[in-house]
Amino acid sequence: MVRKQRMILVATMLLVGTVWIQGAFAAAERTVTLAVGHMTCATCPFVVRKALQQVDGVDTVRVDYESKTATVAFDPEIASVSDLAAATTRAGYPSKPKE
């Protein structure tokens, strides 16, 4: 009986700890919208998205051809806006934070 109670207690602690850790990481996430230059065709957003996804710390990327923007969710402890802009620039699409 005591062993079963301990197992339940340990399982509960693990579950609560996992939820707390996930919440801590989610709170650290930042989102930025970049104005992306040189996007001239429908294929360009795929190249921009791939370049941004290769940056460590990037969680999600959404690139919009019509508005010439990329919206990126990332961990600011790992990546910076400068890292994101450098990645698109290396791929041939200079970018900067949209104002």
N, CA, C and O atoms as CSV, one atom per row, in Angstrom:
chain,resi,resn,atom,element,x,y,z
A,1,MET,N,N,0.814,-1.189,0.000
A,1,MET,CA,C,0.000,0.000,0.000
A,1,MET,C,C,0.864,1.262,0.000
A,1,MET,O,O,0.594,2.196,-0.755
A,2,VAL,N,N,1.892,1.294,0.835
A,2,VAL,CA,C,2.774,2.454,0.911
A,2,VAL,C,C,3.507,2.630,-0.412
A,2,VAL,O,O,3.694,3.753,-0.881
A,3,ARG,N,N,3.918,1.529,-1.005
A,3,ARG,CA,C,4.631,1.595,-2.288
A,3,ARG,C,C,3.728,2.216,-3.367
A,3,ARG,O,O,4.184,3.043,-4.157
A,4,LYS,N,N,2.459,1.820,-3.396
A,4,LYS,CA,C,1.519,2.358,-4.377
A,4,LYS,C,C,1.338,3.862,-4.164
A,4,LYS,O,O,1.277,4.615,-5.135
A,5,GLN,N,N,1.254,4.300,-2.932
A,5,GLN,CA,C,1.101,5.723,-2.623
A,5,GLN,C,C,2.338,6.505,-3.080
A,5,GLN,O,O,2.227,7.607,-3.616
A,6,ARG,N,N,3.521,5.912,-2.857
A,6,ARG,CA,C,4.751,6.567,-3.295
A,6,ARG,C,C,4.786,6.694,-4.817
A,6,ARG,O,O,5.190,7.727,-5.350
A,7,MET,N,N,4.370,5.658,-5.498
A,7,MET,CA,C,4.363,5.685,-6.964
A,7,MET,C,C,3.406,6.763,-7.465
A,7,MET,O,O,3.718,7.478,-8.418
A,8,ILE,N,N,2.262,6.880,-6.839
A,8,ILE,CA,C,1.296,7.912,-7.233
A,8,ILE,C,C,1.880,9.296,-6.951
A,8,ILE,O,O,1.739,10.207,-7.767
A,9,LEU,N,N,2.525,9.454,-5.819
A,9,LEU,CA,C,3.126,10.730,-5.471
A,9,LEU,C,C,4.227,11.105,-6.473
A,9,LEU,O,O,4.282,12.249,-6.926
A,10,VAL,N,N,5.079,10.178,-6.812
A,10,VAL,CA,C,6.159,10.433,-7.772
A,10,VAL,C,C,5.586,10.769,-9.145
A,10,VAL,O,O,6.056,11.700,-9.798
A,11,ALA,N,N,4.589,10.030,-9.585
A,11,ALA,CA,C,3.961,10.300,-10.879
A,11,ALA,C,C,3.335,11.696,-10.897
A,11,ALA,O,O,3.446,12.419,-11.887
A,12,THR,N,N,2.682,12.066,-9.807
A,12,THR,CA,C,2.071,13.394,-9.717
A,12,THR,C,C,3.136,14.480,-9.759
A,12,THR,O,O,2.961,15.487,-10.445
A,13,MET,N,N,4.224,14.294,-9.043
A,13,MET,CA,C,5.313,15.273,-9.031
A,13,MET,C,C,5.923,15.424,-10.422
A,13,MET,O,O,6.230,16.535,-10.854
A,14,LEU,N,N,6.097,14.315,-11.112
A,14,LEU,CA,C,6.651,14.369,-12.472
A,14,LEU,C,C,5.717,15.125,-13.404
A,14,LEU,O,O,6.165,15.946,-14.204
A,15,LEU,N,N,4.439,14.853,-13.304
A,15,LEU,CA,C,3.454,15.522,-14.152
A,15,LEU,C,C,3.420,17.026,-13.875
A,15,LEU,O,O,3.445,17.831,-14.806
A,16,VAL,N,N,3.365,17.398,-12.618
A,16,VAL,CA,C,3.334,18.811,-12.243
A,16,VAL,C,C,4.637,19.492,-12.669
A,16,VAL,O,O,4.608,20.615,-13.173
A,17,GLY,N,N,5.761,18.835,-12.475
A,17,GLY,CA,C,7.051,19.395,-12.878
A,17,GLY,C,C,7.134,19.603,-14.372
A,17,GLY,O,O,7.663,20.619,-14.822
A,18,THR,N,N,6.626,18.670,-15.151
A,18,THR,CA,C,6.640,18.785,-16.603
A,18,THR,C,C,5.780,19.952,-17.063
A,18,THR,O,O,6.188,20.712,-17.940
A,19,VAL,N,N,4.609,20.101,-16.489
A,19,VAL,CA,C,3.723,21.205,-16.841
A,19,VAL,C,C,4.375,22.534,-16.471
A,19,VAL,O,O,4.314,23.486,-17.249
A,20,TRP,N,N,4.991,22.611,-15.308
A,20,TRP,CA,C,5.657,23.839,-14.879
A,20,TRP,C,C,6.802,24.197,-15.811
A,20,TRP,O,O,6.950,25.360,-16.188
A,21,ILE,N,N,7.611,23.218,-16.189
A,21,ILE,CA,C,8.742,23.465,-17.094
A,21,ILE,C,C,8.239,23.924,-18.455
A,21,ILE,O,O,8.797,24.863,-19.022
A,22,GLN,N,N,7.210,23.297,-18.992
A,22,GLN,CA,C,6.667,23.711,-20.282
A,22,GLN,C,C,6.153,25.138,-20.204
A,22,GLN,O,O,6.341,25.912,-21.143
A,23,GLY,N,N,5.513,25.497,-19.111
A,23,GLY,CA,C,5.024,26.855,-18.926
A,23,GLY,C,C,6.164,27.858,-18.865
A,23,GLY,O,O,6.043,28.970,-19.380
A,24,ALA,N,N,7.262,27.477,-18.243
A,24,ALA,CA,C,8.419,28.370,-18.148
A,24,ALA,C,C,9.010,28.625,-19.519
A,24,ALA,O,O,9.387,29.754,-19.831
A,25,PHE,N,N,9.096,27.590,-20.343
A,25,PHE,CA,C,9.635,27.773,-21.686
A,25,PHE,C,C,8.687,28.591,-22.556
A,25,PHE,O,O,9.132,29.432,-23.338
A,26,ALA,N,N,7.406,28.357,-22.429
A,26,ALA,CA,C,6.447,29.096,-23.235
A,26,ALA,C,C,6.485,30.585,-22.894
A,26,ALA,O,O,6.306,31.429,-23.773
A,27,ALA,N,N,6.715,30.904,-21.632
A,27,ALA,CA,C,6.753,32.306,-21.223
A,27,ALA,C,C,7.967,33.019,-21.793
A,27,ALA,O,O,7.937,34.238,-21.964
A,28,ALA,N,N,9.031,32.291,-22.089
A,28,ALA,CA,C,10.259,32.899,-22.575
A,28,ALA,C,C,10.206,33.185,-24.081
A,28,ALA,O,O,11.071,33.890,-24.600
A,29,GLU,N,N,9.218,32.658,-24.778
A,29,GLU,CA,C,9.152,32.815,-26.230
A,29,GLU,C,C,8.834,34.255,-26.623
A,29,GLU,O,O,8.065,34.947,-25.954
A,30,ARG,N,N,9.440,34.684,-27.716
A,30,ARG,CA,C,9.211,36.032,-28.253
A,30,ARG,C,C,8.810,35.903,-29.713
A,30,ARG,O,O,9.232,34.968,-30.393
A,31,THR,N,N,8.005,36.828,-30.194
A,31,THR,CA,C,7.594,36.827,-31.600
A,31,THR,C,C,7.994,38.147,-32.228
A,31,THR,O,O,7.827,39.209,-31.627
A,32,VAL,N,N,8.529,38.074,-33.451
A,32,VAL,CA,C,8.909,39.270,-34.195
A,32,VAL,C,C,8.417,39.126,-35.626
A,32,VAL,O,O,8.372,38.023,-36.171
A,33,THR,N,N,8.051,40.243,-36.225
A,33,THR,CA,C,7.696,40.254,-37.643
A,33,THR,C,C,8.794,41.000,-38.385
A,33,THR,O,O,9.122,42.144,-38.068
A,34,LEU,N,N,9.351,40.323,-39.379
A,34,LEU,CA,C,10.413,40.898,-40.184
A,34,LEU,C,C,9.873,41.350,-41.532
A,34,LEU,O,O,9.065,40.654,-42.147
A,35,ALA,N,N,10.317,42.514,-41.991
A,35,ALA,CA,C,10.042,42.961,-43.357
A,35,ALA,C,C,11.148,42.337,-44.208
A,35,ALA,O,O,12.331,42.579,-43.967
A,36,VAL,N,N,10.767,41.544,-45.195
A,36,VAL,CA,C,11.739,40.780,-45.981
A,36,VAL,C,C,11.814,41.333,-47.406
A,36,VAL,O,O,10.799,41.447,-48.094
A,37,GLY,N,N,13.013,41.668,-47.829
A,37,GLY,CA,C,13.216,42.198,-49.168
A,37,GLY,C,C,13.530,41.112,-50.182
A,37,GLY,O,O,13.840,39.977,-49.821
A,38,HIS,N,N,13.448,41.472,-51.447
A,38,HIS,CA,C,13.823,40.624,-52.590
A,38,HIS,C,C,12.912,39.423,-52.807
A,38,HIS,O,O,13.274,38.525,-53.566
A,39,MET,N,N,11.747,39.370,-52.174
A,39,MET,CA,C,10.815,38.272,-52.450
A,39,MET,C,C,10.031,38.652,-53.707
A,39,MET,O,O,9.158,39.520,-53.670
A,40,THR,N,N,10.355,37.993,-54.811
A,40,THR,CA,C,9.775,38.357,-56.103
A,40,THR,C,C,8.897,37.274,-56.725
A,40,THR,O,O,8.251,37.509,-57.746
A,41,CYS,N,N,8.871,36.094,-56.114
A,41,CYS,CA,C,8.058,35.022,-56.688
A,41,CYS,C,C,7.477,34.161,-55.569
A,41,CYS,O,O,7.846,34.307,-54.404
A,42,ALA,N,N,6.581,33.281,-55.930
A,42,ALA,CA,C,5.888,32.447,-54.941
A,42,ALA,C,C,6.804,31.428,-54.269
A,42,ALA,O,O,6.450,30.876,-53.227
A,43,THR,N,N,7.973,31.171,-54.851
A,43,THR,CA,C,8.923,30.217,-54.262
A,43,THR,C,C,9.757,30.858,-53.157
A,43,THR,O,O,10.231,30.162,-52.258
A,44,CYS,N,N,9.938,32.156,-53.213
A,44,CYS,CA,C,10.781,32.863,-52.248
A,44,CYS,C,C,10.411,32.582,-50.786
A,44,CYS,O,O,11.315,32.361,-49.980
A,45,PRO,N,N,9.145,32.580,-50.411
A,45,PRO,CA,C,8.805,32.329,-49.003
A,45,PRO,C,C,9.303,30.978,-48.487
A,45,PRO,O,O,9.607,30.846,-47.301
A,46,PHE,N,N,9.389,29.988,-49.353
A,46,PHE,CA,C,9.886,28.677,-48.922
A,46,PHE,C,C,11.360,28.763,-48.536
A,46,PHE,O,O,11.790,28.155,-47.556
A,47,VAL,N,N,12.128,29.521,-49.314
A,47,VAL,CA,C,13.555,29.690,-49.037
A,47,VAL,C,C,13.739,30.473,-47.738
A,47,VAL,O,O,14.572,30.114,-46.906
A,48,VAL,N,N,12.964,31.539,-47.565
A,48,VAL,CA,C,13.049,32.351,-46.351
A,48,VAL,C,C,12.677,31.515,-45.135
A,48,VAL,O,O,13.372,31.554,-44.120
A,49,ARG,N,N,11.591,30.762,-45.228
A,49,ARG,CA,C,11.158,29.923,-44.097
A,49,ARG,C,C,12.229,28.900,-43.735
A,49,ARG,O,O,12.516,28.698,-42.556
A,50,LYS,N,N,12.814,28.262,-44.723
A,50,LYS,CA,C,13.846,27.256,-44.468
A,50,LYS,C,C,15.055,27.895,-43.783
A,50,LYS,O,O,15.613,27.319,-42.849
A,51,ALA,N,N,15.460,29.079,-44.241
A,51,ALA,CA,C,16.601,29.765,-43.629
A,51,ALA,C,C,16.325,30.084,-42.159
A,51,ALA,O,O,17.202,29.912,-41.312
A,52,LEU,N,N,15.121,30.543,-41.857
A,52,LEU,CA,C,14.770,30.889,-40.478
A,52,LEU,C,C,14.638,29.652,-39.605
A,52,LEU,O,O,15.025,29.678,-38.437
A,53,GLN,N,N,14.102,28.579,-40.148
A,53,GLN,CA,C,13.940,27.347,-39.373
A,53,GLN,C,C,15.282,26.744,-38.970
A,53,GLN,O,O,15.348,25.974,-38.011
A,54,GLN,N,N,16.328,27.076,-39.674
A,54,GLN,CA,C,17.653,26.532,-39.364
A,54,GLN,C,C,18.356,27.282,-38.234
A,54,GLN,O,O,19.411,26.852,-37.769
A,55,VAL,N,N,17.789,28.380,-37.796
A,55,VAL,CA,C,18.362,29.141,-36.687
A,55,VAL,C,C,17.994,28.447,-35.373
A,55,VAL,O,O,16.819,28.195,-35.107
A,56,ASP,N,N,18.999,28.143,-34.561
A,56,ASP,CA,C,18.733,27.538,-33.259
A,56,ASP,C,C,17.841,28.450,-32.430
A,56,ASP,O,O,18.052,29.662,-32.385
A,57,GLY,N,N,16.845,27.865,-31.776
A,57,GLY,CA,C,15.944,28.624,-30.926
A,57,GLY,C,C,14.645,29.030,-31.595
A,57,GLY,O,O,13.731,29.519,-30.930
A,58,VAL,N,N,14.550,28.833,-32.915
A,58,VAL,CA,C,13.327,29.196,-33.632
A,58,VAL,C,C,12.283,28.111,-33.420
A,58,VAL,O,O,12.565,26.923,-33.573
A,59,ASP,N,N,11.072,28.534,-33.063
A,59,ASP,CA,C,9.977,27.596,-32.839
A,59,ASP,C,C,9.070,27.510,-34.063
A,59,ASP,O,O,8.895,26.432,-34.632
A,60,THR,N,N,8.496,28.638,-34.468
A,60,THR,CA,C,7.608,28.628,-35.631
A,60,THR,C,C,7.943,29.788,-36.562
A,60,THR,O,O,8.432,30.836,-36.139
A,61,VAL,N,N,7.662,29.561,-37.853
A,61,VAL,CA,C,7.904,30.584,-38.875
A,61,VAL,C,C,6.692,30.631,-39.792
A,61,VAL,O,O,6.208,29.596,-40.250
A,62,ARG,N,N,6.204,31.844,-40.057
A,62,ARG,CA,C,5.139,32.037,-41.031
A,62,ARG,C,C,5.592,33.151,-41.973
A,62,ARG,O,O,5.828,34.279,-41.540
A,63,VAL,N,N,5.711,32.833,-43.253
A,63,VAL,CA,C,6.156,33.813,-44.246
A,63,VAL,C,C,4.984,34.138,-45.162
A,63,VAL,O,O,4.302,33.241,-45.656
A,64,ASP,N,N,4.756,35.434,-45.385
A,64,ASP,CA,C,3.665,35.879,-46.232
A,64,ASP,C,C,4.224,36.618,-47.436
A,64,ASP,O,O,4.829,37.682,-47.301
A,65,TYR,N,N,4.017,36.043,-48.616
A,65,TYR,CA,C,4.547,36.635,-49.845
A,65,TYR,C,C,3.906,37.986,-50.153
A,65,TYR,O,O,4.599,38.928,-50.539
A,66,GLU,N,N,2.603,38.085,-49.986
A,66,GLU,CA,C,1.899,39.318,-50.346
A,66,GLU,C,C,2.355,40.514,-49.514
A,66,GLU,O,O,2.538,41.608,-50.048
A,67,SER,N,N,2.537,40.312,-48.211
A,67,SER,CA,C,2.963,41.425,-47.353
A,67,SER,C,C,4.481,41.518,-47.237
A,67,SER,O,O,5.010,42.455,-46.640
A,68,LYS,N,N,5.180,40.533,-47.817
A,68,LYS,CA,C,6.659,40.489,-47.770
A,68,LYS,C,C,7.154,40.498,-46.324
A,68,LYS,O,O,8.067,41.243,-45.967
A,69,THR,N,N,6.527,39.645,-45.495
A,69,THR,CA,C,6.902,39.568,-44.087
A,69,THR,C,C,7.134,38.127,-43.649
A,69,THR,O,O,6.659,37.177,-44.272
A,70,ALA,N,N,7.877,38.001,-42.563
A,70,ALA,CA,C,8.070,36.710,-41.904
A,70,ALA,C,C,7.815,36.932,-40.419
A,70,ALA,O,O,8.425,37.803,-39.800
A,71,THR,N,N,6.918,36.147,-39.857
A,71,THR,CA,C,6.626,36.227,-38.433
A,71,THR,C,C,7.262,34.999,-37.782
A,71,THR,O,O,6.982,33.859,-38.153
A,72,VAL,N,N,8.129,35.267,-36.800
A,72,VAL,CA,C,8.941,34.206,-36.215
A,72,VAL,C,C,8.756,34.189,-34.701
A,72,VAL,O,O,8.888,35.218,-34.038
A,73,ALA,N,N,8.451,33.011,-34.161
A,73,ALA,CA,C,8.419,32.799,-32.714
A,73,ALA,C,C,9.721,32.099,-32.354
A,73,ALA,O,O,10.077,31.085,-32.954
A,74,PHE,N,N,10.429,32.644,-31.372
A,74,PHE,CA,C,11.741,32.096,-31.032
A,74,PHE,C,C,12.041,32.300,-29.552
A,74,PHE,O,O,11.371,33.069,-28.863
A,75,ASP,N,N,13.061,31.593,-29.083
A,75,ASP,CA,C,13.514,31.709,-27.704
A,75,ASP,C,C,14.628,32.757,-27.667
A,75,ASP,O,O,15.702,32.519,-28.219
A,76,PRO,N,N,14.401,33.906,-27.033
A,76,PRO,CA,C,15.411,34.966,-27.015
A,76,PRO,C,C,16.654,34.623,-26.197
A,76,PRO,O,O,17.654,35.338,-26.256
A,77,GLU,N,N,16.595,33.533,-25.436
A,77,GLU,CA,C,17.785,33.071,-24.716
A,77,GLU,C,C,18.747,32.360,-25.662
A,77,GLU,O,O,19.927,32.200,-25.348
A,78,ILE,N,N,18.242,31.933,-26.824
A,78,ILE,CA,C,19.048,31.165,-27.778
A,78,ILE,C,C,19.315,31.965,-29.042
A,78,ILE,O,O,20.431,31.945,-29.560
A,79,ALA,N,N,18.320,32.662,-29.539
A,79,ALA,CA,C,18.436,33.412,-30.799
A,79,ALA,C,C,18.085,34.871,-30.563
A,79,ALA,O,O,17.458,35.223,-29.564
A,80,SER,N,N,18.499,35.710,-31.501
A,80,SER,CA,C,18.170,37.134,-31.429
A,80,SER,C,C,17.558,37.566,-32.754
A,80,SER,O,O,17.627,36.845,-33.750
A,81,VAL,N,N,16.966,38.740,-32.753
A,81,VAL,CA,C,16.409,39.286,-33.989
A,81,VAL,C,C,17.523,39.456,-35.017
A,81,VAL,O,O,17.304,39.241,-36.210
A,82,SER,N,N,18.702,39.836,-34.570
A,82,SER,CA,C,19.857,39.962,-35.475
A,82,SER,C,C,20.207,38.623,-36.125
A,82,SER,O,O,20.555,38.577,-37.305
A,83,ASP,N,N,20.116,37.535,-35.360
A,83,ASP,CA,C,20.375,36.195,-35.909
A,83,ASP,C,C,19.375,35.870,-37.009
A,83,ASP,O,O,19.735,35.312,-38.046
A,84,LEU,N,N,18.126,36.224,-36.774
A,84,LEU,CA,C,17.072,35.944,-37.754
A,84,LEU,C,C,17.302,36.751,-39.031
A,84,LEU,O,O,17.216,36.213,-40.135
A,85,ALA,N,N,17.596,38.042,-38.875
A,85,ALA,CA,C,17.849,38.891,-40.039
A,85,ALA,C,C,19.081,38.414,-40.801
A,85,ALA,O,O,19.099,38.435,-42.031
A,86,ALA,N,N,20.094,37.992,-40.085
A,86,ALA,CA,C,21.312,37.490,-40.746
A,86,ALA,C,C,21.012,36.226,-41.546
A,86,ALA,O,O,21.557,36.036,-42.633
A,87,ALA,N,N,20.156,35.368,-41.019
A,87,ALA,CA,C,19.811,34.123,-41.717
A,87,ALA,C,C,19.108,34.405,-43.039
A,87,ALA,O,O,19.427,33.786,-44.054
A,88,THR,N,N,18.158,35.331,-43.037
A,88,THR,CA,C,17.464,35.642,-44.289
A,88,THR,C,C,18.389,36.351,-45.270
A,88,THR,O,O,18.317,36.125,-46.478
A,89,THR,N,N,19.252,37.203,-44.747
A,89,THR,CA,C,20.196,37.925,-45.606
A,89,THR,C,C,21.159,36.951,-46.284
A,89,THR,O,O,21.442,37.086,-47.474
A,90,ARG,N,N,21.662,35.971,-45.532
A,90,ARG,CA,C,22.554,34.959,-46.128
A,90,ARG,C,C,21.845,34.173,-47.227
A,90,ARG,O,O,22.477,33.711,-48.177
A,91,ALA,N,N,20.531,34.026,-47.090
A,91,ALA,CA,C,19.754,33.285,-48.089
A,91,ALA,C,C,19.397,34.163,-49.287
A,91,ALA,O,O,18.784,33.690,-50.244
A,92,GLY,N,N,19.782,35.451,-49.236
A,92,GLY,CA,C,19.509,36.361,-50.358
A,92,GLY,C,C,18.306,37.255,-50.167
A,92,GLY,O,O,17.868,37.923,-51.104
A,93,TYR,N,N,17.761,37.273,-48.944
A,93,TYR,CA,C,16.554,38.054,-48.656
A,93,TYR,C,C,16.809,38.920,-47.421
A,93,TYR,O,O,16.501,38.508,-46.303
A,94,PRO,N,N,17.373,40.121,-47.617
A,94,PRO,CA,C,17.653,40.974,-46.456
A,94,PRO,C,C,16.357,41.319,-45.717
A,94,PRO,O,O,15.310,41.533,-46.330
A,95,SER,N,N,16.456,41.367,-44.395
A,95,SER,CA,C,15.260,41.667,-43.598
A,95,SER,C,C,15.629,42.530,-42.403
A,95,SER,O,O,16.789,42.630,-42.003
A,96,LYS,N,N,14.591,43.151,-41.850
A,96,LYS,CA,C,14.737,43.930,-40.616
A,96,LYS,C,C,13.396,43.906,-39.916
A,96,LYS,O,O,12.369,43.648,-40.544
A,97,PRO,N,N,13.397,44.174,-38.614
A,97,PRO,CA,C,12.118,44.170,-37.893
A,97,PRO,C,C,11.154,45.172,-38.510
A,97,PRO,O,O,11.523,46.305,-38.819
A,98,LYS,N,N,9.918,44.735,-38.683
A,98,LYS,CA,C,8.900,45.595,-39.272
A,98,LYS,C,C,8.469,46.636,-38.251
A,98,LYS,O,O,8.256,46.327,-37.078
A,99,GLU,N,N,8.345,47.853,-38.708
A,99,GLU,CA,C,7.950,48.939,-37.806
A,99,GLU,C,C,6.475,49.229,-37.917
A,99,GLU,O,O,5.966,50.114,-37.230
